[in-house]
Amino acid sequence: KDNFVWVFLALVVIVSAIAWVLVVTTKKQVKLIKNPVYSTAAGAFFHPKDCFVRIKEKNLGSTVIATALLIIFFLTRTASDIYTGFMYVVPDNENYNVVYTFLGTIVLVLLWVIVNWGVCVLFEGKGRLKEIYITSCYSLIPLIIYSLLYIVLSYFMTPSSVSFLSLLGTASTVYFVIMILLAVMVVHEFDFVHAVLTSVCSVFGMLIVAFLIFMALTLCQDFISFVVSIIQESMLR
């Protein structure tokens, strides 16, 4: 509360500087990033459709950048669970299991990529597995930005302002969904209806695959326990 004025002025200066740079570079057509691969990735947040078109038609996507974004997504989600301000989250670091975060981030994205490719093949989609992976990882940028903002703002904003953070989280999620739908439309050359239909089918397929994997792991665990019990019985006899 005592430092609100300075924090607010700092945010105004930063936002104004970014806006000024964007306006000047747009008017003078100045390219801050000359490498087309890097500029494509950098423009994914502001111009997602153009970015995905360049990935599809000009092969300007980078699996290295996509993998880096996927890892950053995992790290920011982990950081938001551990380093968020105490007014919002009371971290239990002793019982915190990073495996669940790993499953909910990296594994979930990889599962989406594989299932979406399989579903869209049935619907005569023209996207390759590499293109789906790159565009899906580029679509994580809004969620990454939100996680970073959530960590920073949690140290300055009181719990009474939680509605603003909830609105920010909802906006980032909605923008993420929009980017995913645009990626499906561009990569597979679908219209909006087919993109929504295949995305819903992909989510349903992910649930089925997750259930099958869970059942397989459970059966393997039971089988291993059965074998171990037989070995123990044989040794005792």
C-alpha positions as CSV (number, residue, x, y, z in Angstrom):
1,K,0.0,0.0,0.0
2,D,2.8,2.4,0.9
3,N,4.6,1.8,-2.5
4,F,1.5,1.6,-4.7
5,V,2.3,5.0,-6.3
6,W,5.8,4.0,-7.3
7,V,4.7,0.6,-8.5
8,F,1.9,2.1,-10.6
9,L,4.2,4.7,-12.1
10,A,6.8,2.0,-13.0
11,L,4.1,0.0,-14.7
12,V,2.9,3.1,-16.7
13,V,6.5,3.9,-17.8
14,I,7.2,0.3,-18.9
15,V,3.9,-0.1,-20.8
16,S,4.4,3.4,-22.4
17,A,7.9,2.5,-23.5
18,I,6.8,-0.8,-25.0
19,A,3.9,0.9,-26.8
20,W,6.2,3.6,-28.1
21,V,8.7,1.0,-29.5
22,L,5.9,-0.9,-31.2
23,V,4.5,2.2,-32.8
24,V,7.9,3.5,-34.0
25,T,8.9,0.1,-35.4
26,T,5.6,-0.4,-37.1
27,K,5.6,3.0,-38.8
28,K,9.2,2.8,-39.9
29,Q,8.9,-0.9,-40.7
30,V,12.0,-1.6,-38.5
31,K,12.6,-5.3,-37.8
32,L,14.1,-5.7,-34.4
33,I,14.6,-9.4,-35.0
34,K,16.0,-10.1,-38.5
35,N,16.1,-13.9,-38.3
36,P,12.7,-15.0,-39.8
37,V,12.5,-18.1,-37.5
38,Y,13.0,-16.0,-34.4
39,S,10.7,-13.2,-35.6
40,T,8.0,-15.7,-36.3
41,A,8.2,-17.0,-32.8
42,A,8.3,-13.5,-31.3
43,G,5.2,-12.5,-33.2
44,A,3.1,-15.5,-32.1
45,F,1.5,-13.6,-29.3
46,F,0.5,-10.5,-31.2
47,H,-0.2,-12.0,-34.6
48,P,-0.9,-15.7,-34.0
49,K,-2.6,-16.4,-37.3
50,D,0.2,-14.9,-39.4
51,C,2.7,-16.8,-37.3
52,F,1.0,-20.1,-37.9
53,V,0.6,-19.4,-41.6
54,R,4.4,-18.8,-41.9
55,I,5.0,-22.0,-40.0
56,K,2.7,-23.9,-42.3
57,E,3.6,-22.4,-45.7
58,K,7.2,-21.2,-45.2
59,N,8.4,-23.8,-42.7
60,L,9.6,-21.1,-40.3
61,G,8.8,-23.0,-37.1
62,S,11.5,-24.1,-34.7
63,T,11.3,-27.2,-32.6
64,V,14.0,-25.9,-30.4
65,I,12.1,-22.7,-29.6
66,A,8.9,-24.8,-29.1
67,T,10.6,-27.1,-26.7
68,A,12.1,-24.2,-24.8
69,L,8.6,-22.7,-24.5
70,L,7.3,-26.0,-23.2
71,I,10.0,-26.2,-20.6
72,I,9.4,-22.6,-19.6
73,F,5.7,-23.4,-19.3
74,F,6.6,-26.2,-16.9
75,L,9.0,-24.1,-14.9
76,T,6.6,-21.1,-14.6
77,R,3.8,-23.4,-13.4
78,T,6.1,-24.9,-10.8
79,A,7.3,-21.5,-9.7
80,S,3.7,-20.2,-9.4
81,D,3.0,-23.2,-7.0
82,I,6.1,-22.5,-4.9
83,Y,7.0,-18.8,-5.0
84,T,3.6,-17.1,-5.1
85,G,3.0,-14.5,-2.4
86,F,2.0,-15.8,1.0
87,M,-1.3,-13.8,0.8
88,Y,-2.5,-16.1,-2.0
89,V,-0.8,-19.4,-1.5
90,V,0.7,-21.1,1.5
91,P,3.3,-23.4,-0.1
92,D,3.8,-26.8,1.4
93,N,7.3,-27.5,-0.1
94,E,7.8,-30.7,2.0
95,N,4.8,-32.4,0.4
96,Y,4.9,-30.7,-3.0
97,N,5.3,-33.2,-5.8
98,V,6.7,-31.8,-9.0
99,V,5.7,-35.0,-10.9
100,Y,2.0,-33.8,-10.9
101,T,3.0,-30.5,-12.4
102,F,5.1,-32.3,-15.0
103,L,2.1,-34.5,-15.9
104,G,-0.2,-31.4,-16.1
105,T,2.1,-29.4,-18.3
106,I,4.6,-31.3,-20.5
107,V,2.9,-34.6,-20.7
108,L,-0.5,-33.0,-21.2
109,V,0.8,-30.9,-24.2
110,L,2.5,-33.9,-25.7
111,L,-0.6,-36.0,-25.3
112,W,-2.6,-33.2,-27.0
113,V,-0.2,-33.1,-30.0
114,I,-0.3,-36.9,-30.5
115,V,-4.1,-37.3,-30.1
116,N,-4.9,-34.2,-32.2
117,W,-2.7,-35.5,-35.0
118,G,-4.5,-38.9,-34.9
119,V,-8.0,-37.3,-34.8
120,C,-7.3,-34.8,-37.6
121,V,-5.9,-37.6,-39.8
122,L,-9.3,-39.2,-39.6
123,F,-10.9,-35.9,-40.6
124,E,-8.4,-35.6,-43.5
125,G,-6.4,-32.9,-41.8
126,K,-3.2,-31.9,-43.6
127,G,-1.1,-31.0,-40.6
128,R,2.1,-32.8,-39.7
129,L,3.1,-33.9,-36.3
130,K,6.0,-31.3,-36.2
131,E,3.7,-28.4,-37.2
132,I,1.1,-29.4,-34.5
133,Y,3.8,-29.6,-31.9
134,I,5.4,-26.2,-32.8
135,T,2.1,-24.3,-33.0
136,S,0.8,-25.9,-29.8
137,C,3.9,-24.8,-27.9
138,Y,3.8,-21.3,-29.3
139,S,0.2,-21.1,-28.1
140,L,1.4,-21.5,-24.5
141,I,2.8,-18.0,-24.5
142,P,-0.3,-16.4,-22.9
143,L,-0.2,-18.9,-20.0
144,I,3.5,-18.4,-19.5
145,I,3.0,-14.6,-19.3
146,Y,0.1,-15.0,-16.9
147,S,2.1,-17.3,-14.6
148,L,4.9,-14.7,-14.4
149,L,2.5,-11.8,-13.8
150,Y,0.7,-13.8,-11.2
151,I,3.9,-14.4,-9.2
152,V,5.0,-10.8,-9.4
153,L,1.6,-9.2,-8.7
154,S,0.9,-11.6,-5.8
155,Y,3.5,-9.7,-3.8
156,F,2.0,-6.3,-4.4
157,M,-1.8,-6.9,-4.6
158,T,-3.9,-7.6,-1.6
159,P,-6.3,-10.6,-1.5
160,S,-9.2,-8.1,-2.0
161,S,-7.9,-7.6,-5.5
162,V,-8.1,-11.3,-6.3
163,S,-10.9,-10.7,-8.8
164,F,-8.4,-8.8,-11.1
165,L,-6.0,-11.8,-11.0
166,S,-8.9,-14.1,-11.8
167,L,-9.9,-11.9,-14.7
168,L,-6.4,-11.9,-15.9
169,G,-6.2,-15.7,-15.7
170,T,-9.5,-16.1,-17.5
171,A,-8.3,-13.7,-20.3
172,S,-5.1,-15.7,-20.7
173,T,-6.9,-19.0,-20.9
174,V,-9.4,-17.6,-23.5
175,Y,-6.6,-16.3,-25.6
176,F,-4.8,-19.6,-25.3
177,V,-7.9,-21.4,-26.6
178,I,-8.2,-18.9,-29.4
179,M,-4.6,-19.5,-30.4
180,I,-5.0,-23.3,-30.3
181,L,-8.1,-23.1,-32.5
182,L,-6.3,-20.8,-35.0
183,A,-3.4,-23.3,-35.0
184,V,-5.8,-26.2,-35.8
185,M,-7.4,-24.2,-38.5
186,V,-4.2,-23.1,-40.2
187,V,-2.2,-26.3,-39.8
188,H,-4.9,-28.7,-40.9
189,E,-6.6,-26.2,-43.3
190,F,-9.9,-26.5,-41.5
191,D,-12.7,-24.1,-41.2
192,F,-13.8,-22.9,-37.8
193,V,-16.5,-25.6,-37.3
194,H,-14.1,-28.4,-38.1
195,A,-11.5,-26.9,-35.9
196,V,-13.8,-26.8,-32.9
197,L,-15.1,-30.3,-33.7
198,T,-11.7,-31.9,-34.0
199,S,-10.5,-30.0,-30.9
200,V,-13.4,-31.4,-28.8
201,C,-12.7,-34.9,-30.2
202,S,-9.1,-34.5,-29.3
203,V,-9.9,-33.6,-25.7
204,F,-12.2,-36.6,-25.5
205,G,-9.5,-38.8,-27.0
206,M,-7.0,-37.5,-24.4
207,L,-9.3,-38.6,-21.6
208,I,-9.6,-42.0,-23.2
209,V,-5.9,-42.4,-23.6
210,A,-5.3,-41.2,-20.0
211,F,-7.8,-43.7,-18.7
212,L,-6.2,-46.5,-20.7
213,I,-2.7,-45.6,-19.5
214,F,-4.0,-45.5,-15.9
215,M,-5.6,-48.9,-16.3
216,A,-2.4,-50.3,-17.8
217,L,-0.3,-49.0,-15.0
218,T,-2.7,-50.4,-12.4
219,L,-2.7,-53.8,-14.1
220,C,1.1,-53.8,-14.2
221,Q,1.3,-52.8,-10.6
222,D,-1.1,-55.7,-9.6
223,F,0.9,-58.1,-11.8
224,I,4.2,-57.1,-10.2
225,S,2.7,-57.5,-6.7
226,F,1.3,-60.9,-7.7
227,V,4.8,-62.0,-8.9
228,V,6.5,-60.7,-5.8
229,S,4.0,-62.5,-3.6
230,I,4.6,-65.8,-5.4
231,I,8.4,-65.4,-5.1
232,Q,8.0,-64.6,-1.4
233,E,5.8,-67.7,-0.8
234,S,8.2,-69.9,-2.7
235,M,11.1,-68.7,-0.7
236,L,9.3,-69.2,2.6
237,R,8.4,-72.8,1.6
